[in-house]
Amino acid sequence: MKINYNNKFFKPVQNTENGETSDETVFHYKQSGNILTSAYSGGKIKTGHLVGLVKQDGSIDMRYHQINNCDELMTGICHSTPEVMSNGKLRLHEAWQWTSGDQSKGNSVLEEQ
């Protein structure tokens, strides 16, 4: 599945309790070739960035770092699998793990706005 994420906006619609993103968090994806970047903020997150590689199947392997409202620097890894919804927009199913703090894992779902 050939997907271009460039200039798309995503918001979380679901997250496990140990995550910091919420429906107040907005991700602005940029893509050049197979390189994906995003700035994001909102909710518990003051500012964050991610960088990733888009694979042939549209999935993304990424690393992220963010500063939360407690002024903690948090880092993690994430694998995102795309789904095309009936309205033609993308839904991303994410499996992630903190590489800072308690190193816990979680799952989230983001939808294109």
N, C-alpha and C positions, 0 to 999 in steps of 0.2 A: 504494500500500500504506500504510494508516494504521497507524503504529506509535507506541506510547507507551513511552518508555524509563524512565519514572519509577520509581525505587526498584529498578532492576535492577542486578545485579552482573556484571561482565565480567572475564575473565582472558585475557591473550594466550596463544595456542597456537602462534604462529609470528611471527617477526620477522627482519628483515634484520640483519646483524652490526653495522651502524652505529647501531642503535636501542638504547635503554636499558631498555625494558620486557621482562619475562620472565614465565614462568608463576608467579613469586612476586609479581607486581604485581597489585593488585586495584583496579578502578575501581568506584565507586558512583555511578551515573547518577541525576540528578534532572531532571525535565522539567516546565515550566510553560508551557502554550501551545506555541509553537514554539521556546522557549528551553531549551537543554540545558546543564547544568553537571555537573561531576564532580570529586570529590576522589579522589586515588589515591596509593598508596605501595607499597613492597615491592621486594625485589631490589636493583637498583642505584639506586633512587629513594627518597630520604628523604621527600619530599613533592611533590605536584604538583596542579595544577588545570587544568581545561579549561572552555571556554565555547564554545557553538556554536548554530547554527540548524538545526532539523530541517525539511527540505523536504517537500512533499506526497508524494513517492515514498518517504519514510522515510530518505533519505540525510541525512548530517550534514556541514556545513561548520564546522570548529572551529579554534580557536587554543589552544595549550597552553603552559604554563610549568612547570618542575620544577627541584628542587634534587637533584643526584645525590650519591652517597656521597663524591665528591671535593670537595663544597661548591661545585660549579659551577652557576650559574644557566643553564638551557638553555630555549630557546623554539622553537616550531615551528607549522606549519600542517598540517591533515589533512583529507582528504575520506574519509568512511566510507560504504560501501554495504552495506545489510543483506541478509541471506539468512535465510529461515526454514528451520531444519533439520527433519529428519524427526521429531524429538522435540518440535517446537513451539517450541523455544528459538531465540534469535537468534545468528547468526554475523555479525560485522562485518568486511568486507574494507576495509582502510585503505591509502591512498596518502598518504604524509606527506613533509614536508621540514623540516629544521632551518632556523630563521631566525637561529640563533646558531652559533658554532663553524664547522664546515667547510661549512655550507649544503647538505650532502648530502641525497639523497632515499632513501626506503625504502618497504617494504610490510610490513604486519603483519596478522594475523588474530586477532580477539578472539571468545571465545564466552561466552554468557550462562551464569552459574553457577546 
